[in-house]
Amino acid sequence: MSINRLRRGLVLLGSLAFLTTPLGATLAHAADVTVFAAASLKNALDNAAGLYKEKTGKGVAISYAASSNLAKQIEAGAPADIFFSADLDWMDYLAKKDLIDPATRVTLLGNTLVLVAPVDSTASLTIAKDFPLAAALGTDGKLAMGSVASVPAGKYGKAALTALGVWPAVESHVAQADNVRAALAFVAKGEAPFGIVYGTDAKSEKGVKVVGTFPEDSHPPIVYPIAKVAASANPDAKAFLDFLLSPEARPSFEAQGFTILGAKG
């Protein structure tokens, strides 16, 4: 597959995911809490929202996309109550513009960064300094990643490859996606022989296998801050945020492979 065709597919997948979920949030009942959350949180956060509804009877409308896209939407005035980012940069971006409530901000979760391949791949690589990823990709193989300029998973991935000395050799092979789940999907479909995603993404997709985990010191710490959006007047926003910080929500995140960094109780 040509890199242009792969890129078009990655953009289409990301765009469809981006366009579908915000529409659902727009049509949600006014009493619902609206959460803008990083795409990598989907399985865990869907589960937590289900538990919250069972407990309180109140629904949660969640829009999933790249943290960069969501932060820009909030900046543009989108009606979100809570922002759950996959990195500190985009939360800081909103904080500097006074668009989040700093008193509610918590760095809640941690994650890992992994190299994945289609589940039936026979590829074997040891991730280390100068490891032969370019050779494994071959002449036409593509490396699926989130956008290295804006998507947190892509930024972490580029940082790791740079630290390990292999970025110059693989840069021309990179097919950049609008979000990490779009990159994951292309590896699962066999459209790309390798991809860089979070450990939790790999756990959620049966169509991929983990080839290796990037050393923690090869990239900035992967953390997920959460905060209430400053413009939100929804009285249920703080209640749902507190639920996510509680021991009741912890199993939803841990089951997907997240580590709990900050929580109540």
N, C-alpha and C positions, 0 to 999 in steps of 0.2 A: 504493500500500500504506500502511495506517495505521501510525503509529509504534509503537503497542502491538503490532500483529502482527509488525512487524519486530523489536522487542525480544524478543518471545517466541521468534522464530526464532533470533535471535542467542544467547539463553540456551540453547536446546536444542542448537544446534551446539556451543557451548562445553562444555556439560555432557556431551554424548556423547563428545567428545574427551577430556575430563577423566576420565570414568569408564572408558573403554576402556583407556587406556594404563597406569594404575596397576595394573589387574587383571593385565595382561601381566607387569608387573614382579613382582607377588606370586607368579605362577606360575613365574617364571624359576628355572632351576636355581640351587641354593645357591652354586655357584662363580662365577656371573655377577656382574659389577659392576653395581650399580643406580644409574643416573644420573637425577636430577630436573633437567630442563632446560626453559628458556623455549621456548614454542611456535615462535618465530621461528627456532630453531636446527635444526629437524627435518631439512631436506634435507642440510645440511652435516654434522650430527652423525651421522645415519644412515650417511652415506658413510664418515666417519672410523671409526665403530664396525665397519663392514664390513672396512675395511683392517686394523684391529687384530685382528679374528678371523682374517683370512687370515694374518697374521704370527704370532700366538700360539696360535691354536686356541681362544681363550677368548671367550665371548660377552659381550655387554653388553646389559642390559635398560634401556630408556630410557622414562621417563614424561614426556610433554610437556604443559604447561599454562601458565597465566600464572605468572610468578615469584612473585606474591603468594600464589596457591593452594599452590604447592609449598613455599614457606617455611613456611606455616602447617601443612602436613602434617608437615614435618620437626620443627617445634616440638611437634607432637602425638605424635611418636615414630615416624613412618613409617620403615621400614627402608631408608633411602637411604645410598649410599656417597659420592656426589659431588653437589654443587649447582652448577648453571650458570645464573646469573641474567642477565636482560636489563637490569638496572640496579644501581647501587651500593646503593640504599636497602634492598632486600630482603636483600642479602648482609650489609649493616651490621646489619640487624635481627637476623639469626641470630648475627652476631659478638658483639653486645652481650649475648646470652644464652649465650655460650660454646658454641654449637652447631656451629661449624665449627672446623677446625684452622687457626689463623692462619698457621702456617708454610708451608701449602700454597696460600695464596690468591694468585692472579694475576689481574690485569685483562688478559684475553687478546684480546678483539676489540672492534672499533668498527663502527658502522653509520651509515646515513643515514635521514632521515625524509622520506617522499614523500607527495604527494597522488595518488591513483589514481582512475581511472574505468574502466567496462567497456571492453573492447578495441575495440568498435565505436562508442564515443562520439565525438562531434564537438566535445566541450568543449575550450576553449582558455583557459587562465588563466595569468597571470604572477604567481608568488607574491612579494609585496612588501607593504610597509606599506599597510594598508587595502585590500587587493585584494578584488574583488567576489565573494567566495565565496557569501555569502548570496543575492545576485541570481542566481548560477548555479544554486543549489539550488532556487530558485523557492519557491512556496507550500508544496508537499508533499514536496519532495525531502529525503532523509535523508543525513546524513553518518555513515558507519559508522566507529567507533573502538573501541579497547579502553576498558574502564572508566577514566574520568579520575581516579578516586579511588585505584585500586590497580594496574591493569595498566600496566607501564612504558610501552608504546607510547601508551596513552591519556594518561598523565601528560605525556609529551613533547609529544604533539599539542596538548593544552590549553595547555601553556606556550608553544608556538610561535604558536598562534592568538591568545593573549593578548598576546604581545610584538608581534605584527603588527597589533593593534588590531581584530581581527575576531571575537573570541570572543563578545562580547555579542550580536552579530547572528546568530550561527549556533548558539548554545547550545541553543535550543529545537528545532533540527533534528537534534541529535546522537542517534544510536542506539548505545548502549554495549554492547559484547560482552565475554564472559568472557575472551577472549584475542585476540591480534592476528590469528591465522589465521581465526578465526570472522568478524571484520570483513572480512578479505580475501575470504572466500568469498561474502559477500553482495554485494560489489561485482562479483565475477566472474560471479555469477548474474544481475546486473542488478537486484537488489532495492534497491540504493542507488546513486545516480548518482555519488557520490564517497565515498572513504574515506581515512583516514590510516593508513599502515602503514610498515614499514621498507623501505628500498630492496631488501634481500635477499628480503623477502616478494614484492614486485612481480616480482622476477626469477624467482621460483619458480612463478608463476601466469600461464599463457598467456591467461587470460580477462580480464586487466586491462592497462591501459597507464598509464605515468607521465605525469601532467599537469605536474608540477613538483616540485622538491626544495626543502624548507624550508631557509632559511639556517642555517648552523651556529650563528650567534650568537642565534638565536631560541629556542633550547631548550638545556637542559643537555647536555653531551657524552653521546652514546649509547655506552655501554661495557658489556661483558659480563665480569663477574668469575666466576671458578671456584674452588672449594675442596673439599677432602675434608670430609665431615661428621664432626664430632668423635666421635660415637658409633659410627662404623663400625670394625669390627675385621677387615674384609675385606683380606687382604694384597695383593689384586690392584687395589685402589682406587688406590693411589699409582702403580702401574705404568700404568694406563690414563690417569690424569691427566698423567703424564709424557709419554705418547704424544701426547696432545692438544697439548702444548706443544712437540712436536718438529717438525723440518722435514718429516717424513713426513706429518703431518696438515695442514700448512699449505695444500696445494692444495685440500683438501676445503672449507675455509672461504673461500678466495679465489675459488673457482669460483662461489660463491653471492653474492659481492659484499662479504663482510666484509673489513675491514682488520685486519691482525695488529698488535696493540699490544704484547704481551708474549709471548715464546716462548723456548724454549731452542734453542741452536744457531744 
